């Protein structure tokens, strides 16, 4: 089922909340993205930032499974939401 932009943003916000509550993974996210804790608050409504949250999650299948299991989300939804938020700019054929 295709994601609407609103549904994709809602899922990304859920991923962000899950990351913030994960004491082991949050520092990895902050280090990998260069985001600060202030960015987590200040950019929560920024579609590009939310896409980067989903980009981070889908880098590792273990993280996807952990998030989906914790939230009852279908395993393919994070990647679908990432594609929706990234739009054509997120398509790379290299």
PDB file of N, CA, C and O in Angstrom:
ATOM      1  N   UNK A   1       0.843  -1.182   0.000  1.00  0.00           N
ATOM      2  CA  UNK A   1       0.000   0.000   0.000  1.00  0.00           C
ATOM      3  C   UNK A   1       0.887   1.244   0.000  1.00  0.00           C
ATOM      4  O   UNK A   1       1.770   1.355   0.850  1.00  0.00           O
ATOM      5  N   UNK A   2       0.685   2.165  -0.908  1.00  0.00           N
ATOM      6  CA  UNK A   2       1.496   3.378  -0.965  1.00  0.00           C
ATOM      7  C   UNK A   2       1.271   4.241   0.269  1.00  0.00           C
ATOM      8  O   UNK A   2       0.189   4.249   0.855  1.00  0.00           O
ATOM      9  N   UNK A   3       2.296   4.951   0.641  1.00  0.00           N
ATOM     10  CA  UNK A   3       2.216   5.873   1.768  1.00  0.00           C
ATOM     11  C   UNK A   3       1.747   7.239   1.303  1.00  0.00           C
ATOM     12  O   UNK A   3       2.120   7.694   0.221  1.00  0.00           O
ATOM     13  N   UNK A   4       0.941   7.885   2.103  1.00  0.00           N
ATOM     14  CA  UNK A   4       0.690   9.306   1.895  1.00  0.00           C
ATOM     15  C   UNK A   4       1.835  10.032   2.612  1.00  0.00           C
ATOM     16  O   UNK A   4       2.501   9.453   3.470  1.00  0.00           O
ATOM     17  N   UNK A   5       2.054  11.280   2.262  1.00  0.00           N
ATOM     18  CA  UNK A   5       3.097  12.055   2.926  1.00  0.00           C
ATOM     19  C   UNK A   5       2.823  12.156   4.425  1.00  0.00           C
ATOM     20  O   UNK A   5       3.746  12.083   5.235  1.00  0.00           O
ATOM     21  N   UNK A   6       1.556  12.325   4.788  1.00  0.00           N
ATOM     22  CA  UNK A   6       1.209  12.417   6.208  1.00  0.00           C
ATOM     23  C   UNK A   6       1.502  11.114   6.944  1.00  0.00           C
ATOM     24  O   UNK A   6       2.030  11.131   8.056  1.00  0.00           O
ATOM     25  N   UNK A   7       1.161   9.991   6.328  1.00  0.00           N
ATOM     26  CA  UNK A   7       1.424   8.697   6.960  1.00  0.00           C
ATOM     27  C   UNK A   7       2.927   8.449   7.078  1.00  0.00           C
ATOM     28  O   UNK A   7       3.393   7.894   8.073  1.00  0.00           O
ATOM     29  N   UNK A   8       3.679   8.860   6.063  1.00  0.00           N
ATOM     30  CA  UNK A   8       5.134   8.688   6.094  1.00  0.00           C
ATOM     31  C   UNK A   8       5.751   9.544   7.197  1.00  0.00           C
ATOM     32  O   UNK A   8       6.643   9.088   7.912  1.00  0.00           O
ATOM     33  N   UNK A   9       5.280  10.775   7.335  1.00  0.00           N
ATOM     34  CA  UNK A   9       5.782  11.646   8.399  1.00  0.00           C
ATOM     35  C   UNK A   9       5.432  11.091   9.770  1.00  0.00           C
ATOM     36  O   UNK A   9       6.250  11.139  10.688  1.00  0.00           O
ATOM     37  N   UNK A  10       4.225  10.567   9.912  1.00  0.00           N
ATOM     38  CA  UNK A  10       3.814   9.984  11.187  1.00  0.00           C
ATOM     39  C   UNK A  10       4.700   8.798  11.548  1.00  0.00           C
ATOM     40  O   UNK A  10       5.110   8.652  12.700  1.00  0.00           O
ATOM     41  N   UNK A  11       4.995   7.953  10.566  1.00  0.00           N
ATOM     42  CA  UNK A  11       5.868   6.812  10.823  1.00  0.00           C
ATOM     43  C   UNK A  11       7.266   7.298  11.196  1.00  0.00           C
ATOM     44  O   UNK A  11       7.876   6.766  12.123  1.00  0.00           O
ATOM     45  N   UNK A  12       7.780   8.301  10.485  1.00  0.00           N
ATOM     46  CA  UNK A  12       9.106   8.836  10.792  1.00  0.00           C
ATOM     47  C   UNK A  12       9.154   9.411  12.208  1.00  0.00           C
ATOM     48  O   UNK A  12      10.155   9.253  12.907  1.00  0.00           O
ATOM     49  N   UNK A  13       8.091  10.068  12.627  1.00  0.00           N
ATOM     50  CA  UNK A  13       8.024  10.576  13.996  1.00  0.00           C
ATOM     51  C   UNK A  13       8.045   9.428  15.005  1.00  0.00           C
ATOM     52  O   UNK A  13       8.652   9.542  16.070  1.00  0.00           O
ATOM     53  N   UNK A  14       7.381   8.323  14.664  1.00  0.00           N
ATOM     54  CA  UNK A  14       7.424   7.140  15.516  1.00  0.00           C
ATOM     55  C   UNK A  14       8.824   6.562  15.606  1.00  0.00           C
ATOM     56  O   UNK A  14       9.260   6.134  16.675  1.00  0.00           O
ATOM     57  N   UNK A  15       9.530   6.550  14.477  1.00  0.00           N
ATOM     58  CA  UNK A  15      10.920   6.079  14.477  1.00  0.00           C
ATOM     59  C   UNK A  15      11.775   7.001  15.342  1.00  0.00           C
ATOM     60  O   UNK A  15      12.597   6.529  16.127  1.00  0.00           O
ATOM     61  N   UNK A  16      11.590   8.300  15.204  1.00  0.00           N
ATOM     62  CA  UNK A  16      12.351   9.251  16.007  1.00  0.00           C
ATOM     63  C   UNK A  16      12.090   9.039  17.501  1.00  0.00           C
ATOM     64  O   UNK A  16      13.025   9.044  18.301  1.00  0.00           O
ATOM     65  N   UNK A  17      10.840   8.854  17.871  1.00  0.00           N
ATOM     66  CA  UNK A  17      10.510   8.600  19.280  1.00  0.00           C
ATOM     67  C   UNK A  17      11.168   7.312  19.759  1.00  0.00           C
ATOM     68  O   UNK A  17      11.676   7.250  20.879  1.00  0.00           O
ATOM     69  N   UNK A  18      11.159   6.286  18.915  1.00  0.00           N
ATOM     70  CA  UNK A  18      11.791   5.014  19.262  1.00  0.00           C
ATOM     71  C   UNK A  18      13.299   5.198  19.435  1.00  0.00           C
ATOM     72  O   UNK A  18      13.891   4.658  20.370  1.00  0.00           O
ATOM     73  N   UNK A  19      13.919   5.963  18.530  1.00  0.00           N
ATOM     74  CA  UNK A  19      15.361   6.211  18.641  1.00  0.00           C
ATOM     75  C   UNK A  19      15.698   6.955  19.931  1.00  0.00           C
ATOM     76  O   UNK A  19      16.659   6.613  20.619  1.00  0.00           O
ATOM     77  N   UNK A  20      14.908   7.967  20.250  1.00  0.00           N
ATOM     78  CA  UNK A  20      15.159   8.757  21.449  1.00  0.00           C
ATOM     79  C   UNK A  20      15.064   7.889  22.704  1.00  0.00           C
ATOM     80  O   UNK A  20      15.778   8.127  23.678  1.00  0.00           O
ATOM     81  N   UNK A  21      14.206   6.907  22.684  1.00  0.00           N
ATOM     82  CA  UNK A  21      14.051   6.034  23.854  1.00  0.00           C
ATOM     83  C   UNK A  21      15.071   4.898  23.884  1.00  0.00           C
ATOM     84  O   UNK A  21      15.103   4.124  24.841  1.00  0.00           O
ATOM     85  N   UNK A  22      15.904   4.788  22.848  1.00  0.00           N
ATOM     86  CA  UNK A  22      16.885   3.715  22.745  1.00  0.00           C
ATOM     87  C   UNK A  22      18.259   4.263  23.136  1.00  0.00           C
ATOM     88  O   UNK A  22      18.926   4.927  22.342  1.00  0.00           O
ATOM     89  N   UNK A  23      18.671   3.971  24.380  1.00  0.00           N
ATOM     90  CA  UNK A  23      19.918   4.526  24.908  1.00  0.00           C
ATOM     91  C   UNK A  23      21.158   4.064  24.150  1.00  0.00           C
ATOM     92  O   UNK A  23      22.167   4.770  24.139  1.00  0.00           O
ATOM     93  N   UNK A  24      21.105   2.914  23.528  1.00  0.00           N
ATOM     94  CA  UNK A  24      22.258   2.415  22.785  1.00  0.00           C
ATOM     95  C   UNK A  24      22.301   2.975  21.365  1.00  0.00           C
ATOM     96  O   UNK A  24      23.380   3.282  20.857  1.00  0.00           O
ATOM     97  N   UNK A  25      21.164   3.108  20.728  1.00  0.00           N
ATOM     98  CA  UNK A  25      21.119   3.499  19.326  1.00  0.00           C
ATOM     99  C   UNK A  25      21.091   5.012  19.112  1.00  0.00           C
ATOM    100  O   UNK A  25      21.562   5.495  18.082  1.00  0.00           O
ATOM    101  N   UNK A  26      20.554   5.758  20.057  1.00  0.00           N
ATOM    102  CA  UNK A  26      20.476   7.216  19.883  1.00  0.00           C
ATOM    103  C   UNK A  26      21.858   7.838  19.655  1.00  0.00           C
ATOM    104  O   UNK A  26      22.000   8.650  18.741  1.00  0.00           O
ATOM    105  N   UNK A  27      22.879   7.493  20.443  1.00  0.00           N
ATOM    106  CA  UNK A  27      24.200   8.082  20.177  1.00  0.00           C
ATOM    107  C   UNK A  27      24.751   7.700  18.797  1.00  0.00           C
ATOM    108  O   UNK A  27      25.471   8.486  18.181  1.00  0.00           O
ATOM    109  N   UNK A  28      24.424   6.521  18.319  1.00  0.00           N
ATOM    110  CA  UNK A  28      24.855   6.099  16.983  1.00  0.00           C
ATOM    111  C   UNK A  28      24.180   6.984  15.935  1.00  0.00           C
ATOM    112  O   UNK A  28      24.824   7.434  14.988  1.00  0.00           O
ATOM    113  N   UNK A  29      22.889   7.227  16.107  1.00  0.00           N
ATOM    114  CA  UNK A  29      22.156   8.094  15.189  1.00  0.00           C
ATOM    115  C   UNK A  29      22.743   9.508  15.197  1.00  0.00           C
ATOM    116  O   UNK A  29      22.994  10.084  14.139  1.00  0.00           O
ATOM    117  N   UNK A  30      22.958  10.058  16.384  1.00  0.00           N
ATOM    118  CA  UNK A  30      23.488  11.412  16.481  1.00  0.00           C
ATOM    119  C   UNK A  30      24.876  11.501  15.837  1.00  0.00           C
ATOM    120  O   UNK A  30      25.177  12.467  15.135  1.00  0.00           O
ATOM    121  N   UNK A  31      25.704  10.510  16.074  1.00  0.00           N
ATOM    122  CA  UNK A  31      27.037  10.499  15.493  1.00  0.00           C
ATOM    123  C   UNK A  31      27.024  10.326  13.989  1.00  0.00           C
ATOM    124  O   UNK A  31      27.796  10.971  13.280  1.00  0.00           O
ATOM    125  N   UNK A  32      26.154   9.462  13.499  1.00  0.00           N
ATOM    126  CA  UNK A  32      26.101   9.178  12.062  1.00  0.00           C
ATOM    127  C   UNK A  32      25.528  10.348  11.270  1.00  0.00           C
ATOM    128  O   UNK A  32      25.936  10.588  10.134  1.00  0.00           O
ATOM    129  N   UNK A  33      24.596  11.067  11.856  1.00  0.00           N
ATOM    130  CA  UNK A  33      23.922  12.141  11.130  1.00  0.00           C
ATOM    131  C   UNK A  33      24.504  13.518  11.420  1.00  0.00           C
ATOM    132  O   UNK A  33      24.276  14.461  10.662  1.00  0.00           O
ATOM    133  N   UNK A  34      25.247  13.638  12.504  1.00  0.00           N
ATOM    134  CA  UNK A  34      25.742  14.945  12.909  1.00  0.00           C
ATOM    135  C   UNK A  34      24.680  15.786  13.583  1.00  0.00           C
ATOM    136  O   UNK A  34      24.905  16.962  13.868  1.00  0.00           O
ATOM    137  N   UNK A  35      23.532  15.198  13.840  1.00  0.00           N
ATOM    138  CA  UNK A  35      22.449  15.924  14.510  1.00  0.00           C
ATOM    139  C   UNK A  35      22.775  16.073  15.991  1.00  0.00           C
ATOM    140  O   UNK A  35      23.476  15.247  16.576  1.00  0.00           O
ATOM    141  N   UNK A  36      22.260  17.126  16.574  1.00  0.00           N
ATOM    142  CA  UNK A  36      22.401  17.336  18.012  1.00  0.00           C
ATOM    143  C   UNK A  36      21.068  17.017  18.682  1.00  0.00           C
ATOM    144  O   UNK A  36      20.051  16.822  18.017  1.00  0.00           O
ATOM    145  N   UNK A  37      21.094  16.970  19.987  1.00  0.00           N
ATOM    146  CA  UNK A  37      19.827  16.764  20.700  1.00  0.00           C
ATOM    147  C   UNK A  37      18.876  17.928  20.443  1.00  0.00           C
ATOM    148  O   UNK A  37      17.661  17.733  20.403  1.00  0.00           O
ATOM    149  N   UNK A  38      19.403  19.117  20.273  1.00  0.00           N
ATOM    150  CA  UNK A  38      18.562  20.279  19.953  1.00  0.00           C
ATOM    151  C   UNK A  38      17.900  20.099  18.590  1.00  0.00           C
ATOM    152  O   UNK A  38      16.748  20.490  18.400  1.00  0.00           O
ATOM    153  N   UNK A  39      18.634  19.502  17.632  1.00  0.00           N
ATOM    154  CA  UNK A  39      18.052  19.242  16.317  1.00  0.00           C
ATOM    155  C   UNK A  39      16.842  18.324  16.414  1.00  0.00           C
ATOM    156  O   UNK A  39      15.888  18.464  15.649  1.00  0.00           O
ATOM    157  N   UNK A  40      16.881  17.391  17.350  1.00  0.00           N
ATOM    158  CA  UNK A  40      15.752  16.471  17.504  1.00  0.00           C
ATOM    159  C   UNK A  40      14.483  17.231  17.837  1.00  0.00           C
ATOM    160  O   UNK A  40      13.399  16.864  17.384  1.00  0.00           O
ATOM    161  N   UNK A  41      14.607  18.272  18.615  1.00  0.00           N
ATOM    162  CA  UNK A  41      13.443  19.105  18.962  1.00  0.00           C
ATOM    163  C   UNK A  41      13.118  20.109  17.857  1.00  0.00           C
ATOM    164  O   UNK A  41      11.962  20.280  17.471  1.00  0.00           O
ATOM    165  N   UNK A  42      14.161  20.764  17.361  1.00  0.00           N
ATOM    166  CA  UNK A  42      13.961  21.881  16.436  1.00  0.00           C
ATOM    167  C   UNK A  42      13.548  21.445  15.034  1.00  0.00           C
ATOM    168  O   UNK A  42      12.890  22.207  14.325  1.00  0.00           O
ATOM    169  N   UNK A  43      13.919  20.239  14.622  1.00  0.00           N
ATOM    170  CA  UNK A  43      13.672  19.825  13.235  1.00  0.00           C
ATOM    171  C   UNK A  43      12.613  18.736  13.129  1.00  0.00           C
ATOM    172  O   UNK A  43      12.481  18.097  12.085  1.00  0.00           O
ATOM    173  N   UNK A  44      11.867  18.525  14.188  1.00  0.00           N
ATOM    174  CA  UNK A  44      10.873  17.456  14.203  1.00  0.00           C
ATOM    175  C   UNK A  44       9.818  17.620  13.112  1.00  0.00           C
ATOM    176  O   UNK A  44       9.232  16.628  12.679  1.00  0.00           O
ATOM    177  N   UNK A  45       9.568  18.825  12.665  1.00  0.00           N
ATOM    178  CA  UNK A  45       8.592  19.063  11.604  1.00  0.00           C
ATOM    179  C   UNK A  45       9.202  19.196  10.217  1.00  0.00           C
ATOM    180  O   UNK A  45       8.493  19.479   9.251  1.00  0.00           O
ATOM    181  N   UNK A  46      10.513  18.993  10.111  1.00  0.00           N
ATOM    182  CA  UNK A  46      11.243  19.149   8.852  1.00  0.00           C
ATOM    183  C   UNK A  46      11.227  17.823   8.085  1.00  0.00           C
ATOM    184  O   UNK A  46      11.772  16.821   8.547  1.00  0.00           O
ATOM    185  N   UNK A  47      10.604  17.832   6.924  1.00  0.00           N
ATOM    186  CA  UNK A  47      10.451  16.604   6.138  1.00  0.00           C
ATOM    187  C   UNK A  47      11.804  16.001   5.750  1.00  0.00           C
ATOM    188  O   UNK A  47      11.952  14.779   5.730  1.00  0.00           O
ATOM    189  N   UNK A  48      12.786  16.842   5.444  1.00  0.00           N
ATOM    190  CA  UNK A  48      14.112  16.326   5.106  1.00  0.00           C
ATOM    191  C   UNK A  48      14.762  15.640   6.302  1.00  0.00           C
ATOM    192  O   UNK A  48      15.395  14.594   6.157  1.00  0.00           O
ATOM    193  N   UNK A  49      14.605  16.230   7.480  1.00  0.00           N
ATOM    194  CA  UNK A  49      15.155  15.611   8.683  1.00  0.00           C
ATOM    195  C   UNK A  49      14.471  14.273   8.955  1.00  0.00           C
ATOM    196  O   UNK A  49      15.130  13.288   9.288  1.00  0.00           O
ATOM    197  N   UNK A  50      13.153  14.246   8.813  1.00  0.00           N
ATOM    198  CA  UNK A  50      12.427  12.993   9.039  1.00  0.00           C
ATOM    199  C   UNK A  50      12.839  11.930   8.034  1.00  0.00           C
ATOM    200  O   UNK A  50      12.911  10.750   8.376  1.00  0.00           O
ATOM    201  N   UNK A  51      13.111  12.335   6.797  1.00  0.00           N
ATOM    202  CA  UNK A  51      13.608  11.379   5.801  1.00  0.00           C
ATOM    203  C   UNK A  51      14.961  10.832   6.234  1.00  0.00           C
ATOM    204  O   UNK A  51      15.248   9.652   6.030  1.00  0.00           O
ATOM    205  N   UNK A  52      15.799  11.687   6.834  1.00  0.00           N
ATOM    206  CA  UNK A  52      17.110  11.214   7.292  1.00  0.00           C
ATOM    207  C   UNK A  52      16.972  10.239   8.457  1.00  0.00           C
ATOM    208  O   UNK A  52      17.785   9.327   8.606  1.00  0.00           O
ATOM    209  N   UNK A  53      15.950  10.427   9.277  1.00  0.00           N
ATOM    210  CA  UNK A  53      15.677   9.474  10.361  1.00  0.00           C
ATOM    211  C   UNK A  53      15.360   8.099   9.763  1.00  0.00           C
ATOM    212  O   UNK A  53      15.863   7.076  10.226  1.00  0.00           O
ATOM    213  N   UNK A  54      14.533   8.098   8.744  1.00  0.00           N
ATOM    214  CA  UNK A  54      14.189   6.833   8.087  1.00  0.00           C
ATOM    215  C   UNK A  54      15.384   6.256   7.338  1.00  0.00           C
ATOM    216  O   UNK A  54      15.577   5.040   7.333  1.00  0.00           O
ATOM    217  N   UNK A  55      16.187   7.105   6.705  1.00  0.00           N
ATOM    218  CA  UNK A  55      17.410   6.641   6.046  1.00  0.00           C
ATOM    219  C   UNK A  55      18.297   5.901   7.038  1.00  0.00           C
ATOM    220  O   UNK A  55      18.830   4.833   6.735  1.00  0.00           O
ATOM    221  N   UNK A  56      18.446   6.473   8.211  1.00  0.00           N
ATOM    222  CA  UNK A  56      19.272   5.841   9.240  1.00  0.00           C
ATOM    223  C   UNK A  56      18.701   4.485   9.633  1.00  0.00           C
ATOM    224  O   UNK A  56      19.431   3.496   9.687  1.00  0.00           O
ATOM    225  N   UNK A  57      17.416   4.433   9.904  1.00  0.00           N
ATOM    226  CA  UNK A  57      16.804   3.183  10.356  1.00  0.00           C
ATOM    227  C   UNK A  57      16.989   2.074   9.332  1.00  0.00           C
ATOM    228  O   UNK A  57      17.353   0.956   9.697  1.00  0.00           O
ATOM    229  N   UNK A  58      16.747   2.358   8.066  1.00  0.00           N
ATOM    230  CA  UNK A  58      16.771   1.304   7.056  1.00  0.00           C
ATOM    231  C   UNK A  58      18.189   0.889   6.665  1.00  0.00           C
ATOM    232  O   UNK A  58      18.363  -0.006   5.837  1.00  0.00           O
ATOM    233  N   UNK A  59      19.200   1.527   7.247  1.00  0.00           N
ATOM    234  CA  UNK A  59      20.582   1.107   6.997  1.00  0.00           C
ATOM    235  C   UNK A  59      20.865  -0.278   7.566  1.00  0.00           C
ATOM    236  O   UNK A  59      21.778  -0.962   7.103  1.00  0.00           O
ATOM    237  N   UNK A  60      20.097  -0.693   8.557  1.00  0.00           N
ATOM    238  CA  UNK A  60      20.371  -1.957   9.237  1.00  0.00           C
ATOM    239  C   UNK A  60      19.068  -2.712   9.456  1.00  0.00           C
ATOM    240  O   UNK A  60      18.165  -2.226  10.137  1.00  0.00           O
ATOM    241  N   UNK A  61      18.979  -3.897   8.877  1.00  0.00           N
ATOM    242  CA  UNK A  61      17.765  -4.705   9.009  1.00  0.00           C
ATOM    243  C   UNK A  61      17.433  -5.013  10.464  1.00  0.00           C
ATOM    244  O   UNK A  61      16.262  -5.125  10.827  1.00  0.00           O
ATOM    245  N   UNK A  62      18.450  -5.149  11.285  1.00  0.00           N
ATOM    246  CA  UNK A  62      18.220  -5.422  12.706  1.00  0.00           C
ATOM    247  C   UNK A  62      17.443  -4.289  13.355  1.00  0.00           C
ATOM    248  O   UNK A  62      16.551  -4.516  14.173  1.00  0.00           O
ATOM    249  N   UNK A  63      17.794  -3.064  12.978  1.00  0.00           N
ATOM    250  CA  UNK A  63      17.099  -1.898  13.532  1.00  0.00           C
ATOM    251  C   UNK A  63      15.670  -1.844  13.035  1.00  0.00           C
ATOM    252  O   UNK A  63      14.756  -1.523  13.795  1.00  0.00           O
ATOM    253  N   UNK A  64      15.472  -2.154  11.769  1.00  0.00           N
ATOM    254  CA  UNK A  64      14.117  -2.161  11.198  1.00  0.00           C
ATOM    255  C   UNK A  64      13.257  -3.173  11.941  1.00  0.00           C
ATOM    256  O   UNK A  64      12.136  -2.863  12.346  1.00  0.00           O
ATOM    257  N   UNK A  65      13.778  -4.375  12.119  1.00  0.00           N
ATOM    258  CA  UNK A  65      13.023  -5.428  12.806  1.00  0.00           C
ATOM    259  C   UNK A  65      12.727  -5.010  14.242  1.00  0.00           C
ATOM    260  O   UNK A  65      11.608  -5.196  14.720  1.00  0.00           O
ATOM    261  N   UNK A  66      13.716  -4.447  14.934  1.00  0.00           N
ATOM    262  CA  UNK A  66      13.504  -4.033  16.324  1.00  0.00           C
ATOM    263  C   UNK A  66      12.426  -2.957  16.419  1.00  0.00           C
ATOM    264  O   UNK A  66      11.546  -3.032  17.277  1.00  0.00           O
ATOM    265  N   UNK A  67      12.492  -1.951  15.535  1.00  0.00           N
ATOM    266  CA  UNK A  67      11.469  -0.902  15.538  1.00  0.00           C
ATOM    267  C   UNK A  67      10.095  -1.485  15.231  1.00  0.00           C
ATOM    268  O   UNK A  67       9.127  -1.224  15.945  1.00  0.00           O
ATOM    269  N   UNK A  68      10.018  -2.273  14.168  1.00  0.00           N
ATOM    270  CA  UNK A  68       8.730  -2.818  13.738  1.00  0.00           C
ATOM    271  C   UNK A  68       8.131  -3.744  14.782  1.00  0.00           C
ATOM    272  O   UNK A  68       6.925  -3.708  15.029  1.00  0.00           O
ATOM    273  N   UNK A  69       8.961  -4.565  15.391  1.00  0.00           N
ATOM    274  CA  UNK A  69       8.470  -5.455  16.444  1.00  0.00           C
ATOM    275  C   UNK A  69       7.977  -4.665  17.653  1.00  0.00           C
ATOM    276  O   UNK A  69       6.966  -5.014  18.262  1.00  0.00           O
ATOM    277  N   UNK A  70       8.692  -3.609  17.992  1.00  0.00           N
ATOM    278  CA  UNK A  70       8.311  -2.797  19.153  1.00  0.00           C
ATOM    279  C   UNK A  70       7.032  -2.020  18.932  1.00  0.00           C
ATOM    280  O   UNK A  70       6.315  -1.714  19.884  1.00  0.00           O
ATOM    281  N   UNK A  71       6.739  -1.696  17.669  1.00  0.00           N
ATOM    282  CA  UNK A  71       5.594  -0.826  17.389  1.00  0.00           C
ATOM    283  C   UNK A  71       4.468  -1.513  16.624  1.00  0.00           C
ATOM    284  O   UNK A  71       3.438  -0.897  16.351  1.00  0.00           O
ATOM    285  N   UNK A  72       4.657  -2.786  16.278  1.00  0.00           N
ATOM    286  CA  UNK A  72       3.628  -3.490  15.522  1.00  0.00           C
ATOM    287  C   UNK A  72       3.500  -2.994  14.089  1.00  0.00           C
ATOM    288  O   UNK A  72       2.421  -3.046  13.500  1.00  0.00           O
ATOM    289  N   UNK A  73       4.596  -2.519  13.537  1.00  0.00           N
ATOM    290  CA  UNK A  73       4.620  -1.986  12.178  1.00  0.00           C
ATOM    291  C   UNK A  73       5.074  -3.075  11.214  1.00  0.00           C
ATOM    292  O   UNK A  73       5.960  -3.862  11.547  1.00  0.00           O
ATOM    293  N   UNK A  74       4.489  -3.132  10.042  1.00  0.00           N
ATOM    294  CA  UNK A  74       4.927  -4.087   9.024  1.00  0.00           C
ATOM    295  C   UNK A  74       6.359  -3.758   8.624  1.00  0.00           C
ATOM    296  O   UNK A  74       6.736  -2.589   8.552  1.00  0.00           O
ATOM    297  N   UNK A  75       7.153  -4.786   8.365  1.00  0.00           N
ATOM    298  CA  UNK A  75       8.582  -4.613   8.097  1.00  0.00           C
ATOM    299  C   UNK A  75       8.876  -3.768   6.852  1.00  0.00           C
ATOM    300  O   UNK A  75       9.943  -3.159   6.765  1.00  0.00           O
ATOM    301  N   UNK A  76       7.980  -3.723   5.921  1.00  0.00           N
ATOM    302  CA  UNK A  76       8.251  -2.963   4.693  1.00  0.00           C
ATOM    303  C   UNK A  76       7.833  -1.486   4.795  1.00  0.00           C
ATOM    304  O   UNK A  76       8.143  -0.697   3.902  1.00  0.00           O
ATOM    305  N   UNK A  77       7.153  -1.118   5.844  1.00  0.00           N
ATOM    306  CA  UNK A  77       6.649   0.255   5.961  1.00  0.00           C
ATOM    307  C   UNK A  77       7.742   1.319   6.111  1.00  0.00           C
ATOM    308  O   UNK A  77       7.617   2.382   5.502  1.00  0.00           O
ATOM    309  N   UNK A  78       8.814   1.087   6.894  1.00  0.00           N
ATOM    310  CA  UNK A  78       9.837   2.139   6.982  1.00  0.00           C
ATOM    311  C   UNK A  78      10.461   2.484   5.628  1.00  0.00           C
ATOM    312  O   UNK A  78      10.670   3.661   5.334  1.00  0.00           O
ATOM    313  N   UNK A  79      10.757   1.494   4.813  1.00  0.00           N
ATOM    314  CA  UNK A  79      11.342   1.770   3.492  1.00  0.00           C
ATOM    315  C   UNK A  79      10.332   2.476   2.593  1.00  0.00           C
ATOM    316  O   UNK A  79      10.699   3.378   1.840  1.00  0.00           O
ATOM    317  N   UNK A  80       9.079   2.079   2.666  1.00  0.00           N
ATOM    318  CA  UNK A  80       8.050   2.754   1.877  1.00  0.00           C
ATOM    319  C   UNK A  80       7.917   4.222   2.307  1.00  0.00           C
ATOM    320  O   UNK A  80       7.810   5.117   1.469  1.00  0.00           O
ATOM    321  N   UNK A  81       7.925   4.447   3.610  1.00  0.00           N
ATOM    322  CA  UNK A  81       7.816   5.817   4.126  1.00  0.00           C
ATOM    323  C   UNK A  81       9.036   6.633   3.719  1.00  0.00           C
ATOM    324  O   UNK A  81       8.906   7.805   3.368  1.00  0.00           O
ATOM    325  N   UNK A  82      10.222   6.027   3.762  1.00  0.00           N
ATOM    326  CA  UNK A  82      11.440   6.714   3.346  1.00  0.00           C
ATOM    327  C   UNK A  82      11.334   7.138   1.887  1.00  0.00           C
ATOM    328  O   UNK A  82      11.672   8.269   1.538  1.00  0.00           O
ATOM    329  N   UNK A  83      10.870   6.239   1.046  1.00  0.00           N
ATOM    330  CA  UNK A  83      10.721   6.549  -0.377  1.00  0.00           C
ATOM    331  C   UNK A  83       9.710   7.672  -0.582  1.00  0.00           C
ATOM    332  O   UNK A  83       9.909   8.531  -1.442  1.00  0.00           O
ATOM    333  N   UNK A  84       8.652   7.676   0.180  1.00  0.00           N
ATOM    334  CA  UNK A  84       7.633   8.723   0.070  1.00  0.00           C
ATOM    335  C   UNK A  84       8.192  10.079   0.472  1.00  0.00           C
ATOM    336  O   UNK A  84       7.978  11.068  -0.229  1.00  0.00           O
ATOM    337  N   UNK A  85       8.902  10.139   1.584  1.00  0.00           N
ATOM    338  CA  UNK A  85       9.438  11.420   2.044  1.00  0.00           C
ATOM    339  C   UNK A  85      10.574  11.912   1.159  1.00  0.00           C
ATOM    340  O   UNK A  85      10.708  13.115   0.932  1.00  0.00           O
ATOM    341  N   UNK A  86      11.383  11.000   0.663  1.00  0.00           N
ATOM    342  CA  UNK A  86      12.516  11.402  -0.181  1.00  0.00           C
ATOM    343  C   UNK A  86      12.051  11.820  -1.564  1.00  0.00           C
ATOM    344  O   UNK A  86      12.684  12.661  -2.201  1.00  0.00           O
ATOM    345  N   UNK A  87      10.947  11.242  -2.040  1.00  0.00           N
ATOM    346  CA  UNK A  87      10.444  11.574  -3.362  1.00  0.00           C
ATOM    347  C   UNK A  87      11.462  11.260  -4.440  1.00  0.00           C
ATOM    348  O   UNK A  87      12.286  10.361  -4.272  1.00  0.00           O
ATOM    349  N   UNK A  88      11.418  11.972  -5.518  1.00  0.00           N
ATOM    350  CA  UNK A  88      12.331  11.725  -6.639  1.00  0.00           C
ATOM    351  C   UNK A  88      13.770  11.998  -6.243  1.00  0.00           C
ATOM    352  O   UNK A  88      14.681  11.390  -6.805  1.00  0.00           O
ATOM    353  N   UNK A  89      14.002  12.886  -5.298  1.00  0.00           N
ATOM    354  CA  UNK A  89      15.370  13.184  -4.877  1.00  0.00           C
ATOM    355  C   UNK A  89      16.023  11.993  -4.190  1.00  0.00           C
ATOM    356  O   UNK A  89      17.249  11.903  -4.127  1.00  0.00           O
ATOM    357  N   UNK A  90      15.211  11.086  -3.679  1.00  0.00           N
ATOM    358  CA  UNK A  90      15.745   9.925  -2.989  1.00  0.00           C
ATOM    359  C   UNK A  90      16.041   8.746  -3.885  1.00  0.00           C
ATOM    360  O   UNK A  90      16.494   7.707  -3.403  1.00  0.00           O
ATOM    361  N   UNK A  91      15.797   8.878  -5.182  1.00  0.00           N
ATOM    362  CA  UNK A  91      16.029   7.781  -6.112  1.00  0.00           C
ATOM    363  C   UNK A  91      17.446   7.882  -6.672  1.00  0.00           C
ATOM    364  O   UNK A  91      17.808   8.869  -7.313  1.00  0.00           O
ATOM    365  N   UNK A  92      18.229   6.854  -6.418  1.00  0.00           N
ATOM    366  CA  UNK A  92      19.602   6.820  -6.908  1.00  0.00           C
ATOM    367  C   UNK A  92      19.795   5.504  -7.647  1.00  0.00           C
ATOM    368  O   UNK A  92      19.455   4.439  -7.132  1.00  0.00           O
ATOM    369  N   UNK A  93      20.335   5.582  -8.837  1.00  0.00           N
ATOM    370  CA  UNK A  93      20.523   4.381  -9.653  1.00  0.00           C
ATOM    371  C   UNK A  93      21.982   4.032  -9.812  1.00  0.00           C
ATOM    372  O   UNK A  93      22.352   3.354 -10.770  1.00  0.00           O
ATOM    373  N   UNK A  94      22.823   4.480  -8.895  1.00  0.00           N
ATOM    374  CA  UNK A  94      24.253   4.182  -8.983  1.00  0.00           C
ATOM    375  C   UNK A  94      24.631   3.072  -8.039  1.00  0.00           C
ATOM    376  O   UNK A  94      25.798   2.686  -7.976  1.00  0.00           O
TER     377      UNK A  94
END
